[in-house]
Amino acid sequence: MSLIELSGIEKSYRMGDNVVRALRGASLSVERGEMVAIMGASGSGKSTMLNVIGTLDRPDGGSYVLDGEAVESYDEVQLSELRNRKIGFVFQSFHLVPRDNALENVELPMVYAGERASVRKKRAAEALARVGLADRMDHLPTQLSGGQQQRVSIARALVNDPVLLLADEPTGALDSATTGQVMELFTELHAQ
């Protein structure tokens, strides 16, 4: 069974009087353990495809099965629960809570899942150690470099042990040296 099975996905957006067809019959199959990159020109639908895969956007047509679950008919509550259980997100702009330290930022998905505080702290600390930030747990995002902030974001994405990790231009806001380090980390995580 494939981890991701998209078939005939359609997605359009209305922009004033115009309709933009972002996805036209897109299909994709991803097996467990695969590391896949979606590449293409600006405006080709890459982010829309990731948003559909991550259940942040609903397709207008087609079918989507994630880890054996047909998700296109799920309501918002079911989609939210699915995202929290099965999907980790890493964004270009990190999306860290400015007033929370690294540990608290990594704990967030577990807060939404209703996990006990003692379990949250332990798992968040383990996730930060996994990405090389054991010594930065009490630092606020403003006290971290861009690469460190992205590693906090990666730890947060991994903390609930998702079956799927999605990264939308995870190195877009980083310099070339830090980009190399983050991509190396993704490669190491994939190998694990």
C-alpha positions as CSV (number, residue, x, y, z in Angstrom):
1,M,0.0,0.0,0.0
2,S,1.3,3.4,-1.0
3,L,1.8,6.1,1.7
4,I,0.4,8.7,-0.7
5,E,-2.0,8.0,-3.6
6,L,-3.3,11.1,-5.5
7,S,-5.3,10.5,-8.6
8,G,-6.8,13.1,-10.9
9,I,-6.4,16.0,-8.4
10,E,-8.0,19.3,-9.5
11,K,-7.6,22.6,-7.7
12,S,-8.6,26.0,-9.0
13,Y,-8.5,29.5,-7.4
14,R,-10.7,32.5,-8.2
15,M,-8.7,35.7,-8.6
16,G,-11.2,38.4,-9.3
17,D,-13.0,37.5,-12.5
18,N,-10.3,34.9,-13.4
19,V,-10.1,31.3,-12.5
20,V,-6.5,29.9,-12.1
21,R,-6.3,26.1,-12.5
22,A,-3.4,25.3,-10.2
23,L,-3.7,21.5,-10.6
24,R,-5.2,19.8,-13.6
25,G,-5.6,16.0,-13.1
26,A,-2.4,15.6,-11.0
27,S,-1.5,12.1,-9.9
28,L,1.2,11.0,-7.6
29,S,2.1,7.8,-5.8
30,V,4.7,7.8,-3.0
31,E,5.8,4.6,-1.2
32,R,6.8,4.4,2.4
33,G,10.4,5.3,2.9
34,E,10.7,7.3,-0.3
35,M,12.2,10.8,-0.3
36,V,10.5,12.9,-3.1
37,A,11.1,16.4,-4.4
38,I,8.4,18.3,-6.3
39,M,10.2,20.6,-8.7
40,G,9.0,23.0,-11.3
41,A,8.8,26.6,-12.4
42,S,7.3,29.3,-10.3
43,G,3.5,29.1,-10.5
44,S,3.5,25.5,-11.7
45,G,1.4,24.3,-8.7
46,K,4.1,22.9,-6.4
47,S,2.9,24.6,-3.2
48,T,-0.7,23.9,-4.1
49,M,0.2,20.2,-4.5
50,L,2.0,20.2,-1.1
51,N,-1.0,21.9,0.5
52,V,-3.3,19.3,-0.9
53,I,-1.0,16.5,0.3
54,G,-0.8,18.1,3.7
55,T,-4.6,18.5,3.8
56,L,-4.3,22.2,4.2
57,D,-6.2,22.7,0.9
58,R,-9.1,20.6,-0.3
59,P,-9.0,19.4,-3.9
60,D,-11.9,20.4,-6.2
61,G,-11.8,16.9,-7.7
62,G,-9.9,13.6,-7.7
63,S,-9.1,11.2,-4.9
64,Y,-6.5,11.3,-2.2
65,V,-5.6,8.3,0.0
66,L,-3.0,9.0,2.8
67,D,-1.7,6.0,4.7
68,G,-4.8,4.0,3.8
69,E,-7.3,6.7,4.6
70,A,-9.4,8.3,1.9
71,V,-9.2,11.9,3.1
72,E,-11.0,13.9,0.4
73,S,-14.3,13.4,2.3
74,Y,-13.0,14.3,5.8
75,D,-14.4,17.3,7.6
76,E,-12.2,20.0,9.1
77,V,-12.0,18.3,12.5
78,Q,-11.0,15.0,11.0
79,L,-8.4,16.7,8.8
80,S,-7.0,18.5,11.8
81,E,-6.7,15.3,13.8
82,L,-5.1,13.5,10.7
83,R,-2.5,16.3,10.3
84,N,-1.6,16.1,14.0
85,R,-1.3,12.3,14.0
86,K,0.3,11.7,10.6
87,I,1.9,14.7,9.0
88,G,4.9,16.9,10.1
89,F,5.3,20.3,8.4
90,V,8.5,22.3,7.8
91,F,8.0,25.7,6.3
92,Q,10.3,28.2,4.6
93,S,9.5,30.9,7.2
94,F,9.8,28.5,10.3
95,H,6.5,29.6,11.9
96,L,7.9,29.6,15.4
97,V,6.0,31.3,18.2
98,P,8.2,34.3,19.1
99,R,7.4,34.3,22.9
100,D,8.1,30.6,23.3
101,N,11.5,29.1,23.6
102,A,12.7,26.2,21.4
103,L,11.4,23.5,23.8
104,E,8.0,25.1,24.0
105,N,7.8,25.5,20.2
106,V,8.6,21.8,19.7
107,E,6.0,20.9,22.3
108,L,3.1,22.6,20.4
109,P,1.9,19.6,18.3
110,M,1.7,17.5,21.5
111,V,-0.3,20.2,23.3
112,Y,-2.8,20.0,20.4
113,A,-2.8,16.2,20.8
114,G,-3.6,16.5,24.5
115,E,-0.3,14.9,25.6
116,R,0.7,15.3,29.3
117,A,3.3,18.0,30.1
118,S,5.9,15.5,31.4
119,V,5.7,13.5,28.2
120,R,5.8,16.7,26.0
121,K,8.9,18.0,27.7
122,K,10.8,14.7,27.4
123,R,9.8,14.1,23.7
124,A,10.5,17.7,22.8
125,A,14.0,17.6,24.4
126,E,14.7,14.3,22.5
127,A,13.6,15.9,19.2
128,L,15.8,18.9,19.8
129,A,18.8,16.7,20.6
130,R,18.1,14.7,17.4
131,V,18.5,17.9,15.3
132,G,21.6,19.0,17.3
133,L,20.0,21.7,19.5
134,A,20.2,20.1,23.0
135,D,22.1,23.1,24.2
136,R,19.6,25.7,22.8
137,M,16.3,24.4,24.3
138,D,15.7,27.5,26.5
139,H,16.5,30.0,23.7
140,L,13.8,32.2,22.1
141,P,13.6,32.2,18.3
142,T,15.2,35.7,18.2
143,Q,18.2,34.2,20.0
144,L,18.8,31.5,17.3
145,S,20.3,31.7,13.8
146,G,18.2,31.0,10.8
147,G,19.6,27.5,10.5
148,Q,18.9,26.9,14.2
149,Q,15.3,28.2,13.8
150,Q,14.8,25.8,10.9
151,R,16.1,22.9,13.0
152,V,13.6,23.8,15.7
153,S,10.9,23.7,13.1
154,I,12.2,20.3,11.9
155,A,12.2,19.0,15.5
156,R,8.6,20.2,15.9
157,A,7.6,18.5,12.7
158,L,9.1,15.2,13.9
159,V,8.0,15.2,17.6
160,N,4.7,13.3,17.0
161,D,6.5,10.7,14.9
162,P,4.5,11.4,11.7
163,V,4.3,9.0,8.8
164,L,4.8,11.9,6.4
165,L,7.2,14.9,6.6
166,L,6.4,17.7,4.2
167,A,8.9,20.6,3.6
168,D,7.9,23.6,1.5
169,E,11.1,25.3,0.4
170,P,12.7,24.6,3.8
171,T,16.0,26.3,2.8
172,G,14.5,29.3,1.0
173,A,15.3,31.7,3.8
174,L,18.8,30.4,4.5
175,D,22.3,31.1,3.2
176,S,24.1,28.5,1.1
177,A,26.2,27.1,3.9
178,T,23.2,26.7,6.2
179,T,21.2,25.3,3.3
180,G,23.7,22.5,2.9
181,Q,23.5,21.7,6.7
182,V,19.7,21.6,6.7
183,M,19.7,19.4,3.5
184,E,22.3,17.1,5.2
185,L,20.0,16.9,8.2
186,F,17.0,15.9,6.0
187,T,19.2,13.2,4.4
188,E,20.2,11.8,7.8
189,L,16.6,11.9,9.0
190,H,15.5,10.0,5.9
191,A,18.1,7.4,6.5
192,Q,16.8,6.8,10.0
